[in-house]
Amino acid sequence: MFLHVTQAKHVKDYKIAVTFNDGKKGLPICPNY
């Protein structure tokens, strides 16, 4: 099951604060995003 990211903003070069379409938020470490 994959979640779609509805919102994403860069916190640092390697961190992105995301908001998923189910309301969850997270900080995935994804340098190649």
C-alpha positions as CSV (number, residue, x, y, z in Angstrom):
1,M,0.0,0.0,0.0
2,F,1.4,3.3,-1.1
3,L,0.4,6.7,0.3
4,H,0.2,9.7,-1.9
5,V,2.0,12.8,-0.6
6,T,-0.3,15.8,-0.7
7,Q,2.1,18.3,0.8
8,A,5.9,18.4,1.0
9,K,8.4,21.0,2.2
10,H,12.1,20.8,2.6
11,V,13.3,21.1,6.1
12,K,17.0,20.4,5.3
13,D,18.9,19.1,2.4
14,Y,18.0,15.5,3.3
15,K,14.7,15.9,5.2
16,I,11.3,16.6,3.8
17,A,8.2,17.3,6.0
18,V,5.3,15.6,4.2
19,T,1.6,15.3,4.8
20,F,0.0,12.2,3.4
21,N,-3.5,12.0,1.9
22,D,-4.7,10.1,4.9
23,G,-3.8,12.9,7.3
24,K,-0.5,11.5,8.6
25,K,2.6,13.5,8.7
26,G,6.2,12.4,8.6
27,L,9.8,13.2,8.1
28,P,11.2,10.7,5.6
29,I,14.9,10.9,4.9
30,C,15.0,10.9,1.1
31,P,17.9,12.8,-0.5
32,N,16.8,12.0,-4.1
33,Y,13.2,13.1,-3.7
